[in-house]
Amino acid sequence: MIPNPRTIMISRSLGILFMILAVSSSADVIVGGNGSRCSEDPACINRLHPDIPMVARVAAGERIVFIGRDAGDLHLDPDEYSSAPESPREGLGIVHPLTGPVYIEGAVPGDVLAVTIVALKPGKEGWTYASPGGFGGDQVGTGQRFIVWRLNEKYAESDALPGVRIPNGSFPGVVTTMPGPFELETMLSREQQLADSGGAVLMPDSHLAEPASLCGPEGSKPQECLRTIPPREHGGNMDIRYITTGATVYLPCFIDGCGLALGDLHYAQGDGEVSGTAIEMDGEITVTTRIVKNGPDLSRGPHYEGPASMLAIPSTRFYATTGFPLKAESDVPRDIAYLASSKVAGLTNLSKDVNLAAVNALVSMVDYIVDEYGYDRTQAYLIASVAVDLRIGQLVDVPNVGVTAILPVDIFVQ
């Protein structure tokens, strides 16, 4: 048989394409993954500061593979460790172990860094933790529980939640640049002011801080290193599940090279991450970057974009509850107790309180999961944290703004 010249040309073209892809893959810049613990890895940090040394220099457009650790830097076998009444993690000092920072060549303060997520490979196990300290945990009536998940490319399962299968919705909880000196001073000042007023905030803490030479107990600037718990103008722990493969997030550049760091990888999470954790996991995340001159105003927070399909819930059907800012007389919601208002206790309806509306929607959803599927309240709370979306219905129908809690019912397989 005489080969078709067109077939030969196509075969040669495909061969060249495969060679290019192989070269491209081998040229990826790999960051992190050394040592079994964050403290053993020069590319692992869990604090934010403009003086943290860069661990790699990368040209804009190059593929960067970040080897990510889970939020507690834990290494658990789900066949040996399925659940426990408390987390094996010692406090919050290690949170979050991030990979980076990476110097993006050509980026200067004032630029915008566009970070596109190309791929995310999940690890083999994950974990979730619930306690009364989570969002609405005191109203839900949850206990403390730590559970471990088995992960694959398609779904997650846990022996502690029989009959539940969570689809893969992997994304990085943290995508950040480093703050500049001015931003650092501003953030430290306002968070100290909030702490002095009794608000919920985590101030600098040198315990288990990395890099230890800068942020640790014997470091040069331990009281200047920002915690990674809250997101800020630089990005950080935004925990937005839509910043996933195929999405681009726009971050401000405050220092030369921006200082890009990623971590807190999640296998799946509901909008709200109500227990304080998603399905936390290790993994490998591949990104590319682009420097944007005269970019969008990010002074109120980062922007992001992607296909509209990312906004869908991973289910063919759903069940939803609603919530409004209603409460019992004499109750003072704990999240606003620090304001010490003399009016709150005597009211049974708080005007335009989205937080209270969300708590009420969540409590109703936990009630539904318990009644409909037979799980206990802590199990239902864990399910809500990894799968239920809290979404705003409306913000204008005073006094009762509305929040809805959406449960993807296909997660129940028995």
C-alpha positions as CSV (number, residue, x, y, z in Angstrom):
1,M,0.0,0.0,0.0
2,I,1.4,3.4,-1.0
3,P,1.2,5.9,1.9
4,N,-0.9,9.0,1.4
5,P,1.4,12.1,1.3
6,R,-1.1,14.0,3.4
7,T,-1.1,11.2,6.0
8,I,2.7,11.4,6.1
9,M,2.6,15.2,6.6
10,I,0.0,14.9,9.4
11,S,2.1,12.2,11.1
12,R,5.2,14.4,10.9
13,S,3.3,17.4,12.3
14,L,2.0,15.3,15.2
15,G,5.5,14.0,15.8
16,I,6.8,17.6,16.0
17,L,3.9,18.6,18.2
18,F,4.6,15.8,20.6
19,M,8.3,16.7,20.7
20,I,7.4,20.4,21.5
21,L,5.1,19.2,24.2
22,A,7.8,17.0,25.7
23,V,10.3,19.8,25.6
24,S,7.8,22.2,27.2
25,S,6.9,19.7,29.9
26,S,10.6,19.1,30.7
27,A,11.1,22.8,30.9
28,D,8.5,23.4,33.6
29,V,9.9,25.2,36.6
30,I,9.2,23.0,39.7
31,V,9.0,24.7,43.1
32,G,8.9,23.0,46.4
33,G,8.5,19.3,47.5
34,N,11.7,18.9,49.5
35,G,11.5,17.3,52.9
36,S,8.6,15.7,54.7
37,R,7.7,18.9,56.6
38,C,7.5,22.6,55.8
39,S,10.4,23.4,58.1
40,E,12.6,21.1,55.9
41,D,11.7,22.7,52.6
42,P,13.4,26.0,51.7
43,A,10.5,26.7,49.3
44,C,7.8,26.5,52.1
45,I,6.5,29.5,54.0
46,N,3.6,30.1,56.3
47,R,3.8,33.8,56.8
48,L,3.8,36.8,54.5
49,H,6.4,39.6,54.4
50,P,8.2,41.6,51.7
51,D,11.6,40.5,53.0
52,I,11.0,36.7,52.5
53,P,13.6,35.5,50.0
54,M,12.5,34.4,46.6
55,V,13.1,30.7,45.9
56,A,13.0,30.8,42.1
57,R,13.1,33.3,39.2
58,V,10.7,32.7,36.3
59,A,10.0,34.5,33.1
60,A,6.3,35.5,32.5
61,G,4.7,32.9,30.4
62,E,6.8,30.0,31.7
63,R,4.9,27.1,33.3
64,I,5.5,26.8,37.1
65,V,4.7,23.6,39.0
66,F,4.1,24.3,42.7
67,I,4.3,21.2,44.9
68,G,1.7,22.0,47.5
69,R,1.2,20.7,51.1
70,D,-2.1,20.4,52.9
71,A,-3.1,23.2,55.3
72,G,-1.8,21.4,58.4
73,D,1.2,19.8,56.8
74,L,-0.2,16.4,57.8
75,H,0.5,13.0,56.3
76,L,-2.2,10.6,57.1
77,D,-3.2,7.1,55.8
78,P,-7.0,6.8,55.5
79,D,-6.7,3.0,56.0
80,E,-5.2,3.7,59.5
81,Y,-6.8,7.0,60.5
82,S,-10.4,7.5,59.5
83,S,-11.7,9.8,62.2
84,A,-10.9,11.3,65.6
85,P,-12.5,13.6,68.1
86,E,-9.8,16.2,67.7
87,S,-7.3,17.3,65.0
88,P,-3.8,15.9,65.3
89,R,-2.5,19.3,64.3
90,E,-1.0,21.3,67.2
91,G,-2.7,24.7,67.0
92,L,-2.6,27.1,64.0
93,G,1.1,27.9,64.0
94,I,1.8,25.8,60.9
95,V,-1.2,27.2,58.9
96,H,-0.9,27.6,55.9
97,P,2.3,26.0,54.4
98,L,2.6,27.7,51.1
99,T,5.0,27.1,48.2
100,G,7.1,30.1,47.1
101,P,7.6,33.0,46.7
102,V,8.6,33.1,43.1
103,Y,10.2,36.1,41.4
104,I,8.4,36.9,38.1
105,E,11.0,38.6,35.9
106,G,10.0,42.0,34.6
107,A,7.2,42.6,37.2
108,V,7.5,45.8,39.2
109,P,5.3,47.5,41.9
110,G,2.2,48.9,40.3
111,D,1.8,46.0,37.8
112,V,-1.0,43.4,37.9
113,L,0.0,39.8,37.8
114,A,-2.4,37.5,35.9
115,V,-2.1,33.9,37.1
116,T,-3.7,31.2,35.1
117,I,-4.3,27.8,36.6
118,V,-3.3,25.2,33.9
119,A,-3.7,22.0,35.9
120,L,-4.1,20.6,39.4
121,K,-3.2,17.1,40.3
122,P,-4.7,16.0,43.7
123,G,-2.9,13.9,46.3
124,K,-4.2,10.6,47.5
125,E,-5.7,11.6,50.8
126,G,-7.4,14.6,52.4
127,W,-8.9,15.7,55.7
128,T,-11.7,17.9,57.1
129,Y,-12.1,19.2,60.6
130,A,-15.3,20.5,62.4
131,S,-15.6,22.3,65.7
132,P,-18.1,24.7,67.4
133,G,-15.6,27.4,66.5
134,G,-16.6,27.2,62.8
135,F,-19.1,29.5,61.1
136,G,-22.4,29.1,62.9
137,G,-20.9,26.1,64.8
138,D,-22.5,27.2,68.1
139,Q,-25.9,27.5,66.5
140,V,-25.6,24.3,64.5
141,G,-24.7,22.3,67.6
142,T,-21.7,20.6,66.1
143,G,-19.1,18.7,68.1
144,Q,-15.4,18.4,67.3
145,R,-14.5,15.8,64.7
146,F,-11.5,15.2,62.4
147,I,-12.0,12.9,59.3
148,V,-9.8,11.6,56.6
149,W,-10.7,11.1,52.9
150,R,-9.5,8.8,50.1
151,L,-9.0,10.8,46.9
152,N,-8.8,9.9,43.3
153,E,-9.1,11.9,40.1
154,K,-12.9,11.7,40.2
155,Y,-14.2,11.7,43.7
156,A,-13.5,11.6,47.5
157,E,-14.9,9.2,50.0
158,S,-14.5,8.8,53.8
159,D,-15.2,5.9,56.1
160,A,-16.5,8.5,58.6
161,L,-19.3,9.6,56.1
162,P,-20.7,6.4,54.6
163,G,-22.9,6.9,51.5
164,V,-21.2,10.3,50.6
165,R,-19.1,10.7,47.5
166,I,-17.8,14.2,46.7
167,P,-16.8,15.1,43.1
168,N,-13.4,16.4,42.4
169,G,-13.5,20.2,42.4
170,S,-9.8,20.9,43.2
171,F,-8.5,24.4,43.6
172,P,-5.9,26.4,45.6
173,G,-7.3,28.1,48.6
174,V,-4.3,30.5,48.6
175,V,-3.0,32.4,45.6
176,T,-1.0,35.4,46.7
177,T,1.7,37.9,46.0
178,M,3.8,39.4,48.8
179,P,2.7,42.7,50.5
180,G,5.0,45.7,50.1
181,P,6.4,47.7,53.1
182,F,3.6,50.2,53.0
183,E,0.9,47.6,52.6
184,L,2.4,45.6,55.4
185,E,2.4,48.5,57.8
186,T,-1.2,49.3,56.9
187,M,-2.4,45.7,57.4
188,L,-0.6,45.3,60.7
189,S,-2.0,48.5,62.0
190,R,-5.7,47.9,61.1
191,E,-5.6,44.3,62.4
192,Q,-4.0,45.4,65.7
193,Q,-6.8,48.0,66.0
194,L,-9.3,45.2,65.4
195,A,-7.6,42.9,68.0
196,D,-7.6,45.7,70.6
197,S,-11.4,46.1,70.1
198,G,-12.0,42.4,70.7
199,G,-12.6,41.4,67.0
200,A,-11.8,38.0,65.5
201,V,-8.3,38.3,64.1
202,L,-5.0,36.4,64.3
203,M,-2.0,38.6,65.0
204,P,1.7,37.8,64.2
205,D,2.8,34.6,66.0
206,S,6.3,33.2,65.8
207,H,5.3,29.6,66.8
208,L,6.2,27.2,63.9
209,A,6.6,30.3,61.6
210,E,8.4,29.9,58.3
211,P,10.8,31.2,57.2
212,A,12.1,30.9,60.8
213,S,15.1,33.2,60.1
214,L,12.7,36.0,59.5
215,C,9.4,35.1,61.3
216,G,10.3,32.5,63.9
217,P,11.0,33.0,67.6
218,E,14.6,33.8,66.9
219,G,13.9,35.5,63.6
220,S,14.7,39.1,62.7
221,K,11.1,40.4,62.3
222,P,8.7,37.9,64.0
223,Q,6.1,40.6,64.9
224,E,5.9,41.9,61.3
225,C,5.1,38.6,59.6
226,L,1.4,38.5,58.5
227,R,-0.6,35.3,59.2
228,T,-2.0,33.6,56.1
229,I,-5.5,33.0,57.6
230,P,-7.3,36.1,56.2
231,P,-7.3,37.2,52.5
232,R,-6.2,40.7,51.9
233,E,-5.5,43.1,49.0
234,H,-2.6,40.9,47.9
235,G,-4.9,37.9,47.5
236,G,-4.0,35.1,49.9
237,N,-6.5,32.8,51.5
238,M,-9.5,33.7,49.4
239,D,-10.9,30.1,49.4
240,I,-12.9,30.7,46.2
241,R,-13.7,27.4,44.6
242,Y,-14.1,29.0,41.2
243,I,-10.4,29.9,41.0
244,T,-9.7,26.5,39.5
245,T,-8.2,24.9,36.4
246,G,-8.9,27.2,33.5
247,A,-9.4,30.4,35.6
248,T,-7.2,33.4,35.7
249,V,-6.8,35.5,38.9
250,Y,-5.5,39.0,38.8
251,L,-3.2,40.0,41.8
252,P,-1.5,43.3,42.6
253,C,2.3,43.5,42.5
254,F,3.7,45.4,45.5
255,I,7.4,44.4,45.3
256,D,9.9,43.7,42.5
257,G,9.1,40.3,41.1
258,C,5.7,40.2,42.9
259,G,6.6,37.2,45.0
260,L,4.0,34.6,43.9
261,A,3.1,31.8,46.3
262,L,0.3,29.2,46.2
263,G,-1.0,26.6,48.6
264,D,-3.9,25.4,50.8
265,L,-5.0,23.0,48.1
266,H,-8.6,21.8,48.4
267,Y,-10.1,18.8,46.7
268,A,-13.6,20.2,47.2
269,Q,-15.4,22.9,49.2
270,G,-18.8,24.4,49.5
271,D,-19.1,28.2,49.2
272,G,-18.5,29.3,52.8
273,E,-16.2,26.5,54.0
274,V,-18.3,26.7,57.1
275,S,-16.4,24.4,59.4
276,G,-13.2,26.2,58.7
277,T,-11.8,23.5,56.5
278,A,-12.6,22.0,53.1
279,I,-11.2,18.6,51.9
280,E,-7.6,19.7,52.6
281,M,-4.9,17.9,50.5
282,D,-1.4,17.8,49.1
283,G,-1.1,18.2,45.3
284,E,0.7,19.7,42.3
285,I,-0.6,22.8,40.7
286,T,0.7,24.2,37.4
287,V,0.2,27.8,36.5
288,T,1.4,30.4,34.0
289,T,1.8,34.1,34.6
290,R,1.3,37.3,32.6
291,I,2.3,40.9,33.5
292,V,-0.4,43.4,33.0
293,K,0.5,47.1,32.7
294,N,-2.2,49.6,33.6
295,G,-4.4,46.7,34.9
296,P,-7.6,46.9,36.8
297,D,-7.9,48.7,40.2
298,L,-7.4,45.9,42.8
299,S,-7.4,48.1,45.8
300,R,-10.6,46.4,47.1
301,G,-9.4,42.9,46.3
302,P,-8.3,40.6,43.5
303,H,-10.3,39.9,40.3
304,Y,-10.7,36.6,38.5
305,E,-12.3,35.2,35.4
306,G,-13.0,31.9,33.7
307,P,-15.6,29.8,31.8
308,A,-19.2,30.2,33.1
309,S,-19.4,26.4,33.5
310,M,-17.2,26.8,36.7
311,L,-20.1,28.4,38.5
312,A,-22.3,25.3,38.3
313,I,-22.9,23.0,41.2
314,P,-21.5,19.4,40.7
315,S,-25.0,17.7,40.7
316,T,-28.0,17.2,38.4
317,R,-30.4,18.2,41.3
318,F,-30.3,20.2,44.4
319,Y,-32.1,21.0,47.6
320,A,-32.0,24.5,49.2
321,T,-32.9,26.3,52.4
322,T,-33.1,30.0,53.1
323,G,-32.2,32.3,55.9
324,F,-33.1,35.8,57.1
325,P,-31.6,37.9,59.9
326,L,-33.9,36.7,62.7
327,K,-32.9,35.7,66.2
328,A,-34.3,35.0,69.7
329,E,-34.7,38.0,72.0
330,S,-31.7,38.3,74.4
331,D,-29.4,36.5,72.0
332,V,-26.3,38.4,70.8
333,P,-24.7,36.7,67.7
334,R,-21.1,36.0,68.7
335,D,-19.6,37.5,65.6
336,I,-20.8,41.0,66.6
337,A,-20.5,40.7,70.3
338,Y,-17.3,42.6,70.3
339,L,-19.1,45.7,69.2
340,A,-20.9,45.8,72.6
341,S,-24.1,47.3,71.2
342,S,-26.7,47.9,73.8
343,K,-29.4,47.5,71.2
344,V,-28.8,44.0,69.8
345,A,-30.0,41.8,72.7
346,G,-33.4,43.3,72.8
347,L,-34.1,42.8,69.1
348,T,-35.4,39.8,67.3
349,N,-34.7,41.1,63.8
350,L,-31.4,42.6,62.8
351,S,-31.5,44.9,59.8
352,K,-29.5,43.8,56.7
353,D,-27.3,41.3,58.7
354,V,-26.0,39.0,56.0
355,N,-24.0,37.0,58.5
356,L,-27.0,36.1,60.6
357,A,-29.0,35.3,57.6
358,A,-26.3,32.9,56.4
359,V,-26.2,31.2,59.8
360,N,-29.9,30.6,59.7
361,A,-29.8,29.1,56.2
362,L,-26.9,26.8,57.4
363,V,-28.8,25.7,60.5
364,S,-31.8,24.8,58.4
365,M,-29.6,22.9,56.0
366,V,-28.0,20.9,58.8
367,D,-31.4,20.1,60.1
368,Y,-32.5,18.9,56.7
369,I,-29.4,16.6,56.2
370,V,-29.9,15.1,59.7
371,D,-33.6,14.5,59.1
372,E,-33.5,13.3,55.5
373,Y,-30.3,11.3,55.4
374,G,-29.8,10.2,59.1
375,Y,-26.4,11.7,59.8
376,D,-25.6,13.2,63.1
377,R,-25.2,17.0,63.4
378,T,-21.4,17.0,63.2
379,Q,-21.5,14.8,60.1
380,A,-24.0,17.1,58.5
381,Y,-21.9,20.1,59.4
382,L,-18.9,18.4,57.7
383,I,-20.9,17.7,54.6
384,A,-22.0,21.3,54.5
385,S,-18.4,22.5,54.7
386,V,-17.2,20.5,51.7
387,A,-20.4,20.5,49.5
388,V,-23.1,23.1,50.5
389,D,-23.0,26.5,48.8
390,L,-24.1,29.6,50.8
391,R,-25.2,32.2,48.3
392,I,-26.7,35.6,48.6
393,G,-30.3,35.8,47.4
394,Q,-30.8,39.6,47.7
395,L,-29.4,42.5,49.7
396,V,-32.2,45.1,49.2
397,D,-35.4,43.9,50.8
398,V,-34.9,45.6,54.1
399,P,-34.7,44.5,56.8
400,N,-34.5,40.9,55.7
401,V,-31.6,40.3,53.3
402,G,-31.7,36.7,52.1
403,V,-29.1,33.9,51.9
404,T,-29.7,30.4,50.5
405,A,-27.9,27.2,51.2
406,I,-27.7,24.8,48.2
407,L,-27.1,21.1,48.7
408,P,-26.0,19.0,45.6
409,V,-28.0,15.9,46.3
410,D,-26.1,13.7,43.9
411,I,-23.3,13.4,46.5
412,F,-25.5,10.9,48.3
413,V,-24.9,7.5,46.7
414,Q,-26.7,5.2,49.0
